[in-house]
Amino acid sequence: MSNCLFITWDGPQTSYLEALFLPIFERLGVHGHRIHVLQFTWDEADRLAGIKNISEVVDVPYRAVPVWRRAGTAGPFASAVLGQRHIWRAVRDWNINTLMPRSLMPALAVLAMGPRSGLKLVFDADGFAVDERVDFGGLSSKSPTYRVLRAVEAHTVRVADRVLVRTPRAIDILCERSKTDRGKFHVVGNGRDPTAFLGSSPRRTDNEFRLCYAGSLGAQYRPDQMIELAQCLRTHIPNLVFRIFTGDETNLDIVLDKSGVSDRSWIEVSRLPAQEMPAALMQCDLALALRQPSFSTQGVAPIKIGEYVLAGLPVIGTESVGPVEPLIEAGVMFPLKNDVSQVWPWVRDNVIPNRLALRRRAQELGLAHFSLKASVDSYLAALDIDTS
């Protein structure tokens, strides 16, 4: 049905491509949508080789494009604009008929191509990236960078054949910003393949209580509060170990120094390949998925929540960020606001005495709301466009 080029822009601290998108793309290939990947990145060569190997295994052609990180914002903007040459080369080499840029810098690269006769455009808006930089990265909403990227967003939404979002609220916002038709929007899911989560986890012989967090550690993920919460729980659970799965160790060190954590023997930090994460999560007891509510979070659906519940983990998270209402209603998620002292009674009365029952309930919710099949079905509906 289509030869699609997925164009993404990823830093070294993220693994969205391997963990989320490649399994979805593999399944889309079964339904006649051959997905190819062009990744703009500044990651290290050995990790890129690993991504390429994973892509080959799932039959998704892959190329990496280096991002120039010098000269402030000029380097990344130049990489995007000049990156249109790499897109054209991929179009020719892979006989592409549909472009799918994810977020704003890839969208800029597509716009820099000029006339794209014969190429359909599916824009994966993927939240509000530039607004997130205003909310958490110190970018001014009056700056040239913000204005340019907002213009890229609005124009790409207007000219796209389809627009992919993660929440219904994102549709409202993008329609208002771009003054375009709601009919082109599709909400797609961030589901995971449950297979790796459904096997029997190795029997534990330790007596640790394992709190965990998976992902990057920017300000929007409330790392200061995470550390405060972990320390609070440890006063009640002396055998608590905090496992942090991240590629963002620099930010973690800053947070720990700021929090005055001198004894770090109870904090374990590692970065695991995507295929090893399910087993690692299944060895834990409780997970964190905090997010600072803001304008930009109206468009996000955190991937880690689906991973946690499929692994059978109860979650301490943030209300109204992502599709978490079923988890809260089922007692699988505690919606934390500001007072971390409220967490211990919930853990004491619900998590510790009911671990097995909570695991079963969490996995049932994961299968119902965060499955790979549901995500693939949502993409199939969005890609149902004439590519002749």
C-alpha positions as CSV (number, residue, x, y, z in Angstrom):
1,M,0.0,0.0,0.0
2,S,2.8,2.5,0.8
3,N,6.5,3.0,1.1
4,C,6.8,5.4,4.0
5,L,9.9,7.3,5.2
6,F,9.8,8.0,8.9
7,I,12.0,11.0,9.7
8,T,13.0,11.4,13.3
9,W,15.3,13.6,15.4
10,D,16.7,11.9,18.5
11,G,19.4,12.7,21.1
12,P,21.6,10.0,22.7
13,Q,19.5,9.9,25.9
14,T,16.4,8.5,24.2
15,S,15.5,5.1,22.8
16,Y,12.0,5.8,21.4
17,L,13.0,4.4,18.0
18,E,14.1,1.0,19.2
19,A,11.6,0.6,22.1
20,L,8.4,2.1,20.6
21,F,8.5,2.7,16.9
22,L,10.4,-0.2,15.4
23,P,8.0,-2.9,16.8
24,I,5.0,-0.8,15.4
25,F,6.7,-0.5,12.0
26,E,7.4,-4.2,11.9
27,R,3.7,-5.0,12.3
28,L,2.7,-2.3,9.8
29,G,4.9,-4.1,7.2
30,V,2.7,-7.1,7.6
31,H,-0.3,-4.9,6.5
32,G,1.5,-3.6,3.4
33,H,3.0,-0.4,4.8
34,R,6.8,-0.7,4.4
35,I,8.4,1.8,6.8
36,H,11.9,3.2,6.3
37,V,13.7,5.2,8.9
38,L,15.9,8.3,8.5
39,Q,17.2,9.3,11.9
40,F,18.8,12.7,12.5
41,T,21.0,12.2,15.6
42,W,24.2,13.1,17.4
43,D,24.5,9.7,19.1
44,E,27.7,7.6,19.2
45,A,28.7,5.3,16.3
46,D,28.4,2.1,18.3
47,R,24.8,2.8,19.4
48,L,23.9,3.7,15.9
49,A,25.3,0.4,14.7
50,G,23.1,-1.3,17.3
51,I,20.0,0.5,16.1
52,K,20.8,-0.4,12.5
53,N,21.1,-4.1,13.5
54,I,17.8,-4.0,15.3
55,S,16.2,-2.4,12.3
56,E,17.6,-5.1,10.0
57,V,16.1,-7.8,12.2
58,V,12.6,-6.3,11.9
59,D,13.1,-5.5,8.2
60,V,13.0,-1.7,8.5
61,P,15.6,0.0,6.3
62,Y,17.6,2.5,8.4
63,R,20.0,5.4,7.8
64,A,21.5,7.9,10.3
65,V,22.1,11.6,9.5
66,P,24.6,13.5,11.8
67,V,23.3,16.7,13.4
68,W,25.6,19.6,13.7
69,R,25.5,20.8,17.3
70,R,27.8,23.8,17.1
71,A,27.0,27.5,16.8
72,G,24.0,27.5,19.1
73,T,20.7,27.0,17.4
74,A,22.3,27.6,14.0
75,G,23.8,24.2,13.8
76,P,20.7,22.2,14.3
77,F,18.6,24.5,12.0
78,A,21.3,24.1,9.3
79,S,21.3,20.3,9.8
80,A,17.5,20.3,9.3
81,V,17.5,22.5,6.2
82,L,20.4,20.8,4.5
83,G,19.0,17.5,5.6
84,Q,16.4,17.7,2.8
85,R,19.1,16.3,0.6
86,H,19.2,13.1,2.6
87,I,15.4,12.9,2.4
88,W,15.5,13.2,-1.4
89,R,18.2,10.5,-1.6
90,A,16.1,8.2,0.6
91,V,13.0,8.9,-1.6
92,R,14.9,7.9,-4.7
93,D,16.7,4.9,-3.2
94,W,13.7,3.4,-1.5
95,N,11.0,4.4,-3.9
96,I,9.2,6.4,-1.1
97,N,5.7,7.7,-1.7
98,T,4.8,8.9,1.8
99,L,6.8,11.1,4.2
100,M,6.3,10.9,7.9
101,P,8.3,13.5,9.8
102,R,8.1,13.2,13.6
103,S,8.0,16.5,15.4
104,L,9.3,19.9,14.3
105,M,12.9,19.7,13.1
106,P,12.1,16.8,10.7
107,A,9.1,18.8,9.6
108,L,11.4,21.7,8.8
109,A,13.6,19.4,6.8
110,V,10.5,18.3,4.8
111,L,9.4,21.8,4.1
112,A,12.9,22.7,2.9
113,M,12.5,20.1,0.2
114,G,10.2,22.5,-1.7
115,P,7.6,21.0,-4.1
116,R,7.0,17.4,-3.2
117,S,4.8,16.3,-6.1
118,G,3.6,12.7,-5.8
119,L,4.6,12.4,-2.1
120,K,1.9,12.1,0.6
121,L,2.7,13.8,3.9
122,V,1.8,12.3,7.3
123,F,2.9,14.6,10.1
124,D,3.5,13.0,13.5
125,A,3.1,16.1,15.6
126,D,4.1,14.1,18.7
127,G,3.1,16.6,21.4
128,F,4.2,20.2,21.5
129,A,8.0,20.1,21.4
130,V,8.7,23.8,21.2
131,D,6.2,24.6,23.9
132,E,7.9,22.0,26.1
133,R,11.1,24.0,25.7
134,V,9.3,27.1,26.8
135,D,7.8,25.2,29.8
136,F,11.0,23.5,30.9
137,G,14.0,24.5,28.8
138,G,14.1,28.3,29.3
139,L,13.1,29.2,25.8
140,S,11.2,32.5,25.5
141,S,7.9,32.4,23.7
142,K,9.0,35.7,22.1
143,S,12.3,34.3,20.7
144,P,12.9,33.8,17.0
145,T,13.4,30.1,17.6
146,Y,10.0,29.7,19.1
147,R,8.3,31.8,16.4
148,V,10.0,29.9,13.6
149,L,9.2,26.5,15.0
150,R,5.6,27.5,15.7
151,A,5.3,28.6,12.1
152,V,6.8,25.2,11.0
153,E,4.2,23.4,13.1
154,A,1.2,25.4,11.8
155,H,2.3,25.2,8.1
156,T,3.1,21.4,8.3
157,V,-0.3,20.7,9.9
158,R,-2.1,22.7,7.1
159,V,-0.3,21.0,4.2
160,A,-0.3,17.4,5.7
161,D,-2.6,14.7,4.4
162,R,-2.8,13.3,7.9
163,V,-1.7,14.5,11.3
164,L,-0.9,12.1,14.1
165,V,-1.3,13.1,17.8
166,R,-1.3,11.3,21.1
167,T,-4.3,12.9,22.9
168,P,-7.6,14.4,21.8
169,R,-6.7,17.6,23.4
170,A,-3.8,18.0,21.0
171,I,-6.3,18.0,18.1
172,D,-8.2,21.0,19.6
173,I,-5.0,23.0,20.1
174,L,-3.5,22.2,16.6
175,C,-6.8,23.0,14.9
176,E,-7.0,26.3,16.6
177,R,-3.4,27.1,15.8
178,S,-3.5,26.1,12.1
179,K,-7.1,26.8,11.3
180,T,-7.4,23.5,9.5
181,D,-9.9,20.6,9.2
182,R,-10.3,18.2,12.1
183,G,-10.8,15.3,9.7
184,K,-7.1,14.9,9.0
185,F,-6.2,14.2,12.6
186,H,-5.8,10.7,14.1
187,V,-4.9,9.8,17.7
188,V,-2.4,7.0,17.7
189,G,-1.2,4.9,20.7
190,N,2.2,4.3,22.2
191,G,1.6,0.6,22.8
192,R,4.2,-2.1,23.5
193,D,4.4,-5.7,22.4
194,P,3.2,-7.5,25.5
195,T,5.0,-10.8,24.6
196,A,8.2,-10.0,26.5
197,F,6.2,-8.9,29.6
198,L,4.0,-12.0,29.9
199,G,6.5,-14.7,30.5
200,S,7.4,-15.8,34.0
201,S,10.0,-13.5,35.6
202,P,13.0,-15.2,37.3
203,R,12.3,-16.0,41.0
204,R,13.8,-13.4,43.3
205,T,15.9,-14.5,46.2
206,D,16.6,-11.1,47.7
207,N,14.5,-9.2,50.2
208,E,14.8,-5.8,48.5
209,F,11.9,-3.5,47.8
210,R,12.7,-2.2,44.3
211,L,11.4,1.3,43.3
212,C,12.2,2.1,39.7
213,Y,12.1,4.8,37.1
214,A,12.8,4.5,33.4
215,G,13.6,7.4,31.0
216,S,15.3,10.8,30.7
217,L,15.6,13.2,33.6
218,G,14.8,16.7,32.4
219,A,13.0,19.1,34.7
220,Q,9.6,18.1,33.3
221,Y,10.0,14.7,34.9
222,R,10.3,16.2,38.4
223,P,13.5,14.5,39.3
224,D,13.9,16.5,42.6
225,Q,10.5,15.2,43.8
226,M,11.4,11.7,42.7
227,I,14.5,11.7,44.9
228,E,12.6,13.2,47.8
229,L,9.9,10.5,47.4
230,A,12.5,7.7,47.3
231,Q,14.2,9.0,50.4
232,C,10.8,9.3,52.2
233,L,9.9,5.7,51.3
234,R,13.4,4.5,52.4
235,T,12.8,5.9,55.9
236,H,9.9,3.4,56.2
237,I,11.4,0.6,54.0
238,P,15.1,0.3,54.9
239,N,15.7,-2.4,52.3
240,L,14.5,-0.1,49.4
241,V,16.6,0.1,46.3
242,F,16.0,2.7,43.7
243,R,16.7,1.4,40.2
244,I,17.0,4.2,37.6
245,F,17.1,3.1,34.0
246,T,18.4,6.1,32.0
247,G,20.9,7.4,29.5
248,D,20.8,10.8,31.2
249,E,23.3,10.3,34.0
250,T,24.6,13.9,33.8
251,N,21.2,15.3,34.9
252,L,20.9,12.6,37.5
253,D,24.2,13.6,39.1
254,I,23.1,17.2,39.2
255,V,19.8,16.2,40.9
256,L,21.5,14.0,43.5
257,D,24.1,16.7,44.3
258,K,21.3,19.3,44.6
259,S,19.3,17.0,46.9
260,G,22.3,16.4,49.2
261,V,22.3,12.6,48.7
262,S,25.7,11.6,49.9
263,D,25.1,7.8,50.5
264,R,24.2,6.5,47.0
265,S,24.7,2.9,47.7
266,W,20.9,2.2,47.5
267,I,20.6,3.9,44.1
268,E,21.4,1.7,41.0
269,V,21.8,3.4,37.7
270,S,22.0,1.6,34.3
271,R,21.2,2.0,30.7
272,L,19.7,-1.1,29.1
273,P,18.9,-2.0,25.5
274,A,15.2,-1.9,24.7
275,Q,14.9,-5.6,24.5
276,E,16.2,-6.0,28.1
277,M,13.9,-3.5,29.7
278,P,10.8,-5.8,30.2
279,A,12.7,-8.3,32.3
280,A,14.4,-5.6,34.3
281,L,11.1,-3.9,35.1
282,M,9.4,-7.2,36.0
283,Q,12.0,-7.6,38.7
284,C,10.8,-4.4,40.4
285,D,8.0,-3.6,42.9
286,L,6.8,-0.1,42.2
287,A,7.4,2.5,39.5
288,L,7.5,6.3,39.1
289,A,6.0,8.3,36.3
290,L,5.9,11.9,37.5
291,R,5.4,14.7,35.1
292,Q,5.1,18.5,35.7
293,P,1.6,19.5,34.4
294,S,1.9,22.3,31.9
295,F,0.6,23.5,28.6
296,S,2.9,21.1,26.6
297,T,1.9,18.0,28.6
298,Q,-1.6,18.2,27.1
299,G,-0.2,16.5,24.0
300,V,1.8,13.7,25.6
301,A,1.1,10.1,26.4
302,P,4.1,8.8,28.4
303,I,5.5,5.6,27.0
304,K,6.8,4.4,30.3
305,I,3.3,4.0,31.8
306,G,2.4,1.3,29.4
307,E,5.8,-0.5,30.0
308,Y,5.3,-0.3,33.8
309,V,1.8,-1.8,33.9
310,L,2.6,-4.5,31.3
311,A,5.4,-5.4,33.6
312,G,2.8,-5.7,36.4
313,L,4.0,-2.7,38.4
314,P,1.8,-0.3,40.4
315,V,2.7,3.3,39.6
316,I,3.1,6.6,41.4
317,G,2.3,9.1,38.7
318,T,0.7,12.4,37.7
319,E,-3.0,12.8,37.2
320,S,-4.3,14.0,33.7
321,V,-1.0,13.4,31.9
322,G,-1.7,10.6,29.4
323,P,-4.5,8.0,29.5
324,V,-4.1,7.2,33.2
325,E,-7.7,7.4,34.5
326,P,-8.3,3.6,34.2
327,L,-5.2,3.0,36.3
328,I,-6.3,5.4,39.0
329,E,-9.8,4.0,39.1
330,A,-8.4,0.5,39.4
331,G,-6.1,1.4,42.3
332,V,-3.0,0.6,40.3
333,M,-1.8,4.2,40.2
334,F,-1.5,6.7,43.0
335,P,-1.9,10.3,41.6
336,L,0.7,12.3,43.4
337,K,0.4,16.0,43.7
338,N,2.9,17.8,46.0
339,D,3.0,16.0,49.4
340,V,5.2,13.0,49.1
341,S,4.4,11.9,52.6
342,Q,1.0,10.7,51.3
343,V,2.7,8.0,49.3
344,W,3.8,5.8,52.2
345,P,0.3,5.0,53.6
346,W,-0.7,3.9,50.0
347,V,2.4,1.7,49.6
348,R,2.0,0.3,53.2
349,D,-1.7,-0.5,52.9
350,N,-2.1,-1.3,49.2
351,V,1.2,-2.2,47.5
352,I,3.1,-4.3,50.0
353,P,0.3,-6.6,51.2
354,N,-1.2,-7.0,47.7
355,R,1.8,-7.4,45.3
356,L,0.6,-10.4,43.4
357,A,-3.0,-9.1,43.0
358,L,-1.7,-5.7,41.9
359,R,0.6,-7.3,39.3
360,R,-2.3,-9.2,37.8
361,R,-4.5,-6.2,37.7
362,A,-1.8,-3.9,36.3
363,Q,-1.0,-6.4,33.5
364,E,-4.7,-6.7,32.6
365,L,-5.0,-3.0,32.3
366,G,-1.8,-2.9,30.2
367,L,-3.2,-5.4,27.8
368,A,-6.4,-3.5,27.5
369,H,-5.1,0.0,27.1
370,F,-1.4,-0.1,26.1
371,S,-1.0,-3.0,23.6
372,L,1.0,-3.0,20.4
373,K,-2.1,-4.2,18.5
374,A,-4.1,-1.2,19.5
375,S,-1.3,1.1,18.4
376,V,-0.9,-0.7,15.0
377,D,-4.6,-0.5,14.4
378,S,-4.5,3.3,15.1
379,Y,-1.7,3.7,12.6
380,L,-3.4,1.7,10.0
381,A,-6.4,4.0,10.2
382,A,-4.2,7.0,9.8
383,L,-2.2,5.6,6.8
384,D,-5.3,4.7,4.9
385,I,-4.7,7.3,2.2
386,D,-4.5,7.0,-1.5
387,T,-0.8,6.6,-2.5
388,S,-1.4,6.0,-6.2
